[in-house]
Amino acid sequence: ATDNQGKRSAFIANPGNSELFINAVYHLADLGELIAASPSTQQTNRIAFITPTARTAVWWIIVGLMPAMFLVIGSIVYFVRRK
């Protein structure tokens, strides 16, 4: 599967989602012996180009900012509906 510029599509380059779907179907069909990680999922590229500063920023956004945002929005909704 290639896009219109001849590059490999993200679905083929990162087979993890299709593996997850197939293994979920095997689990639901009670075919646990067929569940395994294929060699193609083991050879995918990992994020290696991110700097330590960017990694720290992403961590703080995911662990700190996003939960705080949901807490603030939830509190606003709670107090508005409470009236």
Biopython code that builds the backbone (N, CA, C, O; Angstrom):
import numpy as np
from Bio.PDB.StructureBuilder import StructureBuilder

atoms = [
    (1, "ALA", "N", (0.850, -1.173, 0.000)),
    (1, "ALA", "CA", (0.000, 0.000, 0.000)),
    (1, "ALA", "C", (0.891, 1.230, 0.000)),
    (1, "ALA", "O", (1.662, 1.452, 0.934)),
    (2, "THR", "N", (0.782, 2.004, -1.026)),
    (2, "THR", "CA", (1.572, 3.229, -1.127)),
    (2, "THR", "C", (0.639, 4.399, -1.339)),
    (2, "THR", "O", (-0.456, 4.245, -1.881)),
    (3, "ASP", "N", (1.078, 5.570, -0.909)),
    (3, "ASP", "CA", (0.286, 6.756, -1.185)),
    (3, "ASP", "C", (0.636, 7.271, -2.578)),
    (3, "ASP", "O", (1.423, 6.649, -3.292)),
    (4, "ASN", "N", (0.059, 8.397, -2.963)),
    (4, "ASN", "CA", (0.247, 8.883, -4.316)),
    (4, "ASN", "C", (1.649, 9.422, -4.588)),
    (4, "ASN", "O", (1.922, 9.845, -5.712)),
    (5, "GLN", "N", (2.534, 9.423, -3.617)),
    (5, "GLN", "CA", (3.904, 9.860, -3.843)),
    (5, "GLN", "C", (4.883, 8.693, -3.770)),
    (5, "GLN", "O", (6.095, 8.906, -3.791)),
    (6, "GLY", "N", (4.383, 7.472, -3.685)),
    (6, "GLY", "CA", (5.233, 6.308, -3.711)),
    (6, "GLY", "C", (5.843, 5.926, -2.388)),
    (6, "GLY", "O", (6.669, 5.015, -2.342)),
    (7, "LYS", "N", (5.466, 6.590, -1.302)),
    (7, "LYS", "CA", (6.006, 6.257, 0.012)),
    (7, "LYS", "C", (5.154, 5.156, 0.637)),
    (7, "LYS", "O", (3.977, 5.002, 0.312)),
    (8, "ARG", "N", (5.774, 4.391, 1.543)),
    (8, "ARG", "CA", (5.007, 3.377, 2.261)),
    (8, "ARG", "C", (4.007, 4.056, 3.178)),
    (8, "ARG", "O", (4.320, 5.058, 3.820)),
    (9, "SER", "N", (2.809, 3.510, 3.236)),
    (9, "SER", "CA", (1.797, 4.119, 4.091)),
    (9, "SER", "C", (2.129, 3.867, 5.559)),
    (9, "SER", "O", (2.896, 2.962, 5.887)),
    (10, "ALA", "N", (1.552, 4.663, 6.418)),
    (10, "ALA", "CA", (1.797, 4.525, 7.853)),
    (10, "ALA", "C", (1.263, 3.197, 8.367)),
    (10, "ALA", "O", (1.798, 2.646, 9.329)),
    (11, "PHE", "N", (0.218, 2.679, 7.739)),
    (11, "PHE", "CA", (-0.357, 1.402, 8.173)),
    (11, "PHE", "C", (0.621, 0.264, 7.954)),
    (11, "PHE", "O", (0.726, -0.627, 8.797)),
    (12, "ILE", "N", (1.328, 0.276, 6.856)),
    (12, "ILE", "CA", (2.299, -0.777, 6.571)),
    (12, "ILE", "C", (3.580, -0.546, 7.372)),
    (12, "ILE", "O", (4.191, -1.500, 7.853)),
    (13, "ALA", "N", (3.986, 0.706, 7.517)),
    (13, "ALA", "CA", (5.225, 1.012, 8.229)),
    (13, "ALA", "C", (5.106, 0.756, 9.727)),
    (13, "ALA", "O", (6.105, 0.448, 10.377)),
    (14, "ASN", "N", (3.904, 0.878, 10.287)),
    (14, "ASN", "CA", (3.661, 0.665, 11.715)),
    (14, "ASN", "C", (2.560, -0.372, 11.883)),
    (14, "ASN", "O", (1.395, -0.006, 12.037)),
    (15, "PRO", "N", (2.896, -1.641, 11.856)),
    (15, "PRO", "CA", (1.874, -2.691, 11.858)),
    (15, "PRO", "C", (1.271, -2.990, 13.225)),
    (15, "PRO", "O", (0.504, -3.945, 13.351)),
    (16, "GLY", "N", (1.585, -2.220, 14.234)),
    (16, "GLY", "CA", (1.113, -2.514, 15.582)),
    (16, "GLY", "C", (-0.392, -2.513, 15.722)),
    (16, "GLY", "O", (-0.938, -3.368, 16.420)),
    (17, "ASN", "N", (-1.091, -1.572, 15.076)),
    (17, "ASN", "CA", (-2.537, -1.505, 15.211)),
    (17, "ASN", "C", (-3.217, -2.708, 14.573)),
    (17, "ASN", "O", (-4.173, -3.246, 15.132)),
    (18, "SER", "N", (-2.742, -3.130, 13.426)),
    (18, "SER", "CA", (-3.337, -4.302, 12.792)),
    (18, "SER", "C", (-3.049, -5.551, 13.622)),
    (18, "SER", "O", (-3.901, -6.435, 13.720)),
    (19, "GLU", "N", (-1.871, -5.634, 14.216)),
    (19, "GLU", "CA", (-1.547, -6.759, 15.093)),
    (19, "GLU", "C", (-2.471, -6.772, 16.304)),
    (19, "GLU", "O", (-2.949, -7.832, 16.708)),
    (20, "LEU", "N", (-2.722, -5.615, 16.880)),
    (20, "LEU", "CA", (-3.616, -5.520, 18.026)),
    (20, "LEU", "C", (-5.014, -5.990, 17.653)),
    (20, "LEU", "O", (-5.635, -6.741, 18.405)),
    (21, "PHE", "N", (-5.515, -5.559, 16.508)),
    (21, "PHE", "CA", (-6.846, -5.964, 16.063)),
    (21, "PHE", "C", (-6.920, -7.471, 15.841)),
    (21, "PHE", "O", (-7.845, -8.131, 16.314)),
    (22, "ILE", "N", (-5.954, -8.003, 15.129)),
    (22, "ILE", "CA", (-5.960, -9.442, 14.834)),
    (22, "ILE", "C", (-5.861, -10.260, 16.118)),
    (22, "ILE", "O", (-6.575, -11.250, 16.278)),
    (23, "ASN", "N", (-4.984, -9.856, 17.031)),
    (23, "ASN", "CA", (-4.852, -10.584, 18.294)),
    (23, "ASN", "C", (-6.091, -10.444, 19.165)),
    (23, "ASN", "O", (-6.425, -11.369, 19.905)),
    (24, "ALA", "N", (-6.788, -9.299, 19.095)),
    (24, "ALA", "CA", (-8.040, -9.141, 19.828)),
    (24, "ALA", "C", (-9.105, -10.084, 19.291)),
    (24, "ALA", "O", (-9.867, -10.671, 20.059)),
    (25, "VAL", "N", (-9.157, -10.231, 17.966)),
    (25, "VAL", "CA", (-10.108, -11.166, 17.355)),
    (25, "VAL", "C", (-9.777, -12.594, 17.778)),
    (25, "VAL", "O", (-10.682, -13.362, 18.102)),
    (26, "TYR", "N", (-8.507, -12.959, 17.780)),
    (26, "TYR", "CA", (-8.107, -14.293, 18.236)),
    (26, "TYR", "C", (-8.529, -14.518, 19.691)),
    (26, "TYR", "O", (-9.002, -15.597, 20.048)),
    (27, "HIS", "N", (-8.353, -13.492, 20.522)),
    (27, "HIS", "CA", (-8.731, -13.621, 21.933)),
    (27, "HIS", "C", (-10.232, -13.810, 22.083)),
    (27, "HIS", "O", (-10.681, -14.663, 22.849)),
    (28, "LEU", "N", (-11.017, -13.010, 21.347)),
    (28, "LEU", "CA", (-12.470, -13.127, 21.425)),
    (28, "LEU", "C", (-12.967, -14.463, 20.888)),
    (28, "LEU", "O", (-13.993, -14.974, 21.339)),
    (29, "ALA", "N", (-12.244, -15.029, 19.927)),
    (29, "ALA", "CA", (-12.613, -16.324, 19.367)),
    (29, "ALA", "C", (-12.057, -17.482, 20.188)),
    (29, "ALA", "O", (-12.175, -18.641, 19.791)),
    (30, "ASP", "N", (-11.451, -17.169, 21.335)),
    (30, "ASP", "CA", (-10.858, -18.172, 22.220)),
    (30, "ASP", "C", (-9.766, -18.980, 21.511)),
    (30, "ASP", "O", (-9.660, -20.196, 21.675)),
    (31, "LEU", "N", (-8.962, -18.269, 20.721)),
    (31, "LEU", "CA", (-7.833, -18.877, 20.017)),
    (31, "LEU", "C", (-6.530, -18.286, 20.551)),
    (31, "LEU", "O", (-5.706, -17.781, 19.789)),
    (32, "GLY", "N", (-6.358, -18.355, 21.861)),
    (32, "GLY", "CA", (-5.208, -17.743, 22.512)),
    (32, "GLY", "C", (-3.874, -18.265, 22.040)),
    (32, "GLY", "O", (-2.868, -17.560, 22.113)),
    (33, "GLU", "N", (-3.851, -19.498, 21.553)),
    (33, "GLU", "CA", (-2.579, -20.060, 21.091)),
    (33, "GLU", "C", (-2.076, -19.395, 19.818)),
    (33, "GLU", "O", (-0.909, -19.553, 19.463)),
    (34, "LEU", "N", (-2.942, -18.647, 19.121)),
    (34, "LEU", "CA", (-2.526, -17.960, 17.897)),
    (34, "LEU", "C", (-2.027, -16.539, 18.158)),
    (34, "LEU", "O", (-1.513, -15.887, 17.249)),
    (35, "ILE", "N", (-2.173, -16.062, 19.384)),
    (35, "ILE", "CA", (-1.763, -14.693, 19.706)),
    (35, "ILE", "C", (-0.247, -14.635, 19.839)),
    (35, "ILE", "O", (0.342, -15.336, 20.661)),
    (36, "ALA", "N", (0.372, -13.798, 19.026)),
    (36, "ALA", "CA", (1.825, -13.622, 19.068)),
    (36, "ALA", "C", (2.187, -12.329, 18.355)),
    (36, "ALA", "O", (1.422, -11.816, 17.538)),
    (37, "ALA", "N", (3.339, -11.824, 18.670)),
    (37, "ALA", "CA", (3.854, -10.643, 17.973)),
    (37, "ALA", "C", (4.640, -11.101, 16.763)),
    (37, "ALA", "O", (5.545, -11.929, 16.873)),
    (38, "SER", "N", (4.291, -10.560, 15.611)),
    (38, "SER", "CA", (4.994, -10.962, 14.393)),
    (38, "SER", "C", (6.345, -10.257, 14.307)),
    (38, "SER", "O", (6.550, -9.236, 14.962)),
    (39, "PRO", "N", (7.261, -10.789, 13.512)),
    (39, "PRO", "CA", (8.572, -10.141, 13.374)),
    (39, "PRO", "C", (8.480, -8.718, 12.825)),
    (39, "PRO", "O", (9.326, -7.881, 13.139)),
    (40, "SER", "N", (7.459, -8.435, 12.006)),
    (40, "SER", "CA", (7.356, -7.086, 11.439)),
    (40, "SER", "C", (7.070, -6.045, 12.511)),
    (40, "SER", "O", (7.481, -4.894, 12.364)),
    (41, "THR", "N", (6.379, -6.415, 13.586)),
    (41, "THR", "CA", (6.131, -5.449, 14.655)),
    (41, "THR", "C", (7.372, -5.203, 15.489)),
    (41, "THR", "O", (7.493, -4.149, 16.114)),
    (42, "GLN", "N", (8.284, -6.140, 15.513)),
    (42, "GLN", "CA", (9.506, -5.986, 16.290)),
    (42, "GLN", "C", (10.528, -5.097, 15.583)),
    (42, "GLN", "O", (11.463, -4.605, 16.215)),
    (43, "GLN", "N", (10.354, -4.889, 14.283)),
    (43, "GLN", "CA", (11.333, -4.142, 13.501)),
    (43, "GLN", "C", (10.896, -2.716, 13.206)),
    (43, "GLN", "O", (11.520, -2.055, 12.377)),
    (44, "THR", "N", (9.850, -2.218, 13.851)),
    (44, "THR", "CA", (9.397, -0.861, 13.585)),
    (44, "THR", "C", (10.349, 0.139, 14.211)),
    (44, "THR", "O", (11.019, -0.160, 15.199)),
    (45, "ASN", "N", (10.405, 1.316, 13.637)),
    (45, "ASN", "CA", (11.277, 2.375, 14.145)),
    (45, "ASN", "C", (10.678, 2.981, 15.402)),
    (45, "ASN", "O", (9.467, 3.186, 15.482)),
    (46, "ARG", "N", (11.489, 3.256, 16.342)),
    (46, "ARG", "CA", (11.074, 3.911, 17.568)),
    (46, "ARG", "C", (11.403, 5.399, 17.464)),
    (46, "ARG", "O", (12.156, 5.822, 16.587)),
    (47, "ILE", "N", (10.836, 6.168, 18.357)),
    (47, "ILE", "CA", (11.113, 7.605, 18.353)),
    (47, "ILE", "C", (12.507, 7.805, 18.923)),
    (47, "ILE", "O", (12.720, 7.655, 20.127)),
    (48, "ALA", "N", (13.448, 8.143, 18.068)),
    (48, "ALA", "CA", (14.826, 8.316, 18.503)),
    (48, "ALA", "C", (15.322, 9.739, 18.287)),
    (48, "ALA", "O", (16.391, 10.108, 18.773)),
    (49, "PHE", "N", (14.555, 10.532, 17.567)),
    (49, "PHE", "CA", (15.019, 11.861, 17.191)),
    (49, "PHE", "C", (14.590, 12.939, 18.171)),
    (49, "PHE", "O", (14.884, 14.113, 17.943)),
    (50, "ILE", "N", (13.914, 12.590, 19.241)),
    (50, "ILE", "CA", (13.424, 13.594, 20.177)),
    (50, "ILE", "C", (14.528, 13.931, 21.191)),
    (50, "ILE", "O", (15.212, 13.048, 21.707)),
    (51, "THR", "N", (14.673, 15.194, 21.450)),
    (51, "THR", "CA", (15.707, 15.650, 22.384)),
    (51, "THR", "C", (15.246, 15.428, 23.821)),
    (51, "THR", "O", (14.046, 15.305, 24.068)),
    (52, "PRO", "N", (16.168, 15.375, 24.762)),
    (52, "PRO", "CA", (15.766, 15.206, 26.167)),
    (52, "PRO", "C", (14.847, 16.328, 26.663)),
    (52, "PRO", "O", (13.950, 16.078, 27.468)),
    (53, "THR", "N", (15.059, 17.545, 26.197)),
    (53, "THR", "CA", (14.204, 18.660, 26.595)),
    (53, "THR", "C", (12.788, 18.460, 26.075)),
    (53, "THR", "O", (11.821, 18.672, 26.806)),
    (54, "ALA", "N", (12.662, 18.054, 24.819)),
    (54, "ALA", "CA", (11.346, 17.804, 24.244)),
    (54, "ALA", "C", (10.669, 16.622, 24.922)),
    (54, "ALA", "O", (9.458, 16.644, 25.142)),
    (55, "ARG", "N", (11.441, 15.588, 25.256)),
    (55, "ARG", "CA", (10.885, 14.429, 25.954)),
    (55, "ARG", "C", (10.332, 14.839, 27.309)),
    (55, "ARG", "O", (9.260, 14.382, 27.706)),
    (56, "THR", "N", (11.052, 15.697, 28.024)),
    (56, "THR", "CA", (10.578, 16.181, 29.317)),
    (56, "THR", "C", (9.314, 17.016, 29.150)),
    (56, "THR", "O", (8.385, 16.899, 29.949)),
    (57, "ALA", "N", (9.273, 17.848, 28.131)),
    (57, "ALA", "CA", (8.087, 18.670, 27.868)),
    (57, "ALA", "C", (6.873, 17.804, 27.560)),
    (57, "ALA", "O", (5.783, 18.058, 28.073)),
    (58, "VAL", "N", (7.051, 16.800, 26.739)),
    (58, "VAL", "CA", (5.946, 15.887, 26.411)),
    (58, "VAL", "C", (5.481, 15.169, 27.675)),
    (58, "VAL", "O", (4.277, 15.012, 27.882)),
    (59, "TRP", "N", (6.394, 14.737, 28.509)),
    (59, "TRP", "CA", (6.036, 14.045, 29.743)),
    (59, "TRP", "C", (5.190, 14.952, 30.635)),
    (59, "TRP", "O", (4.171, 14.516, 31.171)),
    (60, "TRP", "N", (5.608, 16.220, 30.799)),
    (60, "TRP", "CA", (4.858, 17.144, 31.651)),
    (60, "TRP", "C", (3.490, 17.453, 31.068)),
    (60, "TRP", "O", (2.522, 17.624, 31.809)),
    (61, "ILE", "N", (3.404, 17.526, 29.758)),
    (61, "ILE", "CA", (2.097, 17.777, 29.137)),
    (61, "ILE", "C", (1.161, 16.606, 29.388)),
    (61, "ILE", "O", (0.002, 16.802, 29.752)),
    (62, "ILE", "N", (1.656, 15.390, 29.195)),
    (62, "ILE", "CA", (0.810, 14.206, 29.354)),
    (62, "ILE", "C", (0.483, 13.943, 30.817)),
    (62, "ILE", "O", (-0.665, 13.641, 31.144)),
    (63, "VAL", "N", (1.458, 14.050, 31.693)),
    (63, "VAL", "CA", (1.263, 13.688, 33.096)),
    (63, "VAL", "C", (0.704, 14.843, 33.926)),
    (63, "VAL", "O", (-0.023, 14.606, 34.891)),
    (64, "GLY", "N", (1.023, 16.064, 33.578)),
    (64, "GLY", "CA", (0.603, 17.191, 34.397)),
    (64, "GLY", "C", (-0.478, 18.055, 33.788)),
    (64, "GLY", "O", (-1.523, 18.275, 34.401)),
    (65, "LEU", "N", (-0.237, 18.543, 32.595)),
    (65, "LEU", "CA", (-1.139, 19.527, 31.997)),
    (65, "LEU", "C", (-2.486, 18.928, 31.607)),
    (65, "LEU", "O", (-3.525, 19.520, 31.900)),
    (66, "MET", "N", (-2.491, 17.786, 30.963)),
    (66, "MET", "CA", (-3.759, 17.212, 30.521)),
    (66, "MET", "C", (-4.668, 16.826, 31.697)),
    (66, "MET", "O", (-5.849, 17.172, 31.673)),
    (67, "PRO", "N", (-4.169, 16.129, 32.720)),
    (67, "PRO", "CA", (-5.049, 15.859, 33.866)),
    (67, "PRO", "C", (-5.523, 17.131, 34.569)),
    (67, "PRO", "O", (-6.671, 17.207, 35.005)),
    (68, "ALA", "N", (-4.655, 18.117, 34.680)),
    (68, "ALA", "CA", (-5.049, 19.381, 35.306)),
    (68, "ALA", "C", (-6.139, 20.066, 34.486)),
    (68, "ALA", "O", (-7.073, 20.644, 35.042)),
    (69, "MET", "N", (-6.013, 19.997, 33.170)),
    (69, "MET", "CA", (-7.017, 20.601, 32.294)),
    (69, "MET", "C", (-8.376, 19.928, 32.509)),
    (69, "MET", "O", (-9.394, 20.613, 32.607)),
    (70, "PHE", "N", (-8.402, 18.590, 32.582)),
    (70, "PHE", "CA", (-9.656, 17.885, 32.808)),
    (70, "PHE", "C", (-10.223, 18.191, 34.194)),
    (70, "PHE", "O", (-11.439, 18.290, 34.362)),
    (71, "LEU", "N", (-9.357, 18.338, 35.171)),
    (71, "LEU", "CA", (-9.810, 18.681, 36.513)),
    (71, "LEU", "C", (-10.449, 20.073, 36.538)),
    (71, "LEU", "O", (-11.497, 20.260, 37.156)),
    (72, "VAL", "N", (-9.834, 21.032, 35.881)),
    (72, "VAL", "CA", (-10.370, 22.392, 35.837)),
    (72, "VAL", "C", (-11.693, 22.413, 35.077)),
    (72, "VAL", "O", (-12.669, 22.997, 35.549)),
    (73, "ILE", "N", (-11.734, 21.781, 33.906)),
    (73, "ILE", "CA", (-12.972, 21.765, 33.123)),
    (73, "ILE", "C", (-14.073, 21.033, 33.884)),
    (73, "ILE", "O", (-15.218, 21.485, 33.899)),
    (74, "GLY", "N", (-13.743, 19.909, 34.515)),
    (74, "GLY", "CA", (-14.731, 19.183, 35.311)),
    (74, "GLY", "C", (-15.248, 19.999, 36.472)),
    (74, "GLY", "O", (-16.439, 19.953, 36.780)),
    (75, "SER", "N", (-14.375, 20.744, 37.120)),
    (75, "SER", "CA", (-14.796, 21.603, 38.227)),
    (75, "SER", "C", (-15.715, 22.709, 37.745)),
    (75, "SER", "O", (-16.711, 23.019, 38.399)),
    (76, "ILE", "N", (-15.394, 23.300, 36.621)),
    (76, "ILE", "CA", (-16.247, 24.354, 36.058)),
    (76, "ILE", "C", (-17.626, 23.791, 35.736)),
    (76, "ILE", "O", (-18.642, 24.399, 36.073)),
    (77, "VAL", "N", (-17.664, 22.636, 35.087)),
    (77, "VAL", "CA", (-18.948, 22.018, 34.753)),
    (77, "VAL", "C", (-19.730, 21.692, 36.024)),
    (77, "VAL", "O", (-20.938, 21.918, 36.089)),
    (78, "TYR", "N", (-19.049, 21.170, 37.017)),
    (78, "TYR", "CA", (-19.711, 20.824, 38.282)),
    (78, "TYR", "C", (-20.339, 22.054, 38.937)),
    (78, "TYR", "O", (-21.505, 22.021, 39.330)),
    (79, "PHE", "N", (-19.573, 23.131, 39.055)),
    (79, "PHE", "CA", (-20.091, 24.307, 39.725)),
    (79, "PHE", "C", (-21.156, 25.035, 38.913)),
    (79, "PHE", "O", (-22.051, 25.649, 39.493)),
    (80, "VAL", "N", (-21.080, 24.983, 37.582)),
    (80, "VAL", "CA", (-22.111, 25.595, 36.758)),
    (80, "VAL", "C", (-23.419, 24.804, 36.866)),
    (80, "VAL", "O", (-24.490, 25.404, 36.960)),
    (81, "ARG", "N", (-23.352, 23.488, 36.856)),
    (81, "ARG", "CA", (-24.550, 22.655, 36.944)),
    (81, "ARG", "C", (-25.131, 22.633, 38.353)),
    (81, "ARG", "O", (-26.318, 22.355, 38.527)),
    (82, "ARG", "N", (-24.330, 22.916, 39.337)),
    (82, "ARG", "CA", (-24.774, 22.875, 40.713)),
    (82, "ARG", "C", (-25.741, 24.017, 41.039)),
    (82, "ARG", "O", (-26.565, 23.898, 41.946)),
    (83, "LYS", "N", (-25.638, 25.090, 40.315)),
    (83, "LYS", "CA", (-26.492, 26.260, 40.592)),
    (83, "LYS", "C", (-27.919, 26.042, 40.175)),
    (83, "LYS", "O", (-28.754, 26.930, 40.342)),
]
sb = StructureBuilder()
sb.init_structure("model")
sb.init_model(0)
sb.init_chain("A")
sb.init_seg("    ")
for serial, (resi, resn, name, xyz) in enumerate(atoms, 1):
    if name == "N":
        sb.init_residue(resn, " ", resi, " ")
    sb.init_atom(name, np.array(xyz, "f"), 0.0, 1.0, " ", f" {name:<3s}", serial, name[0])
structure = sb.get_structure()
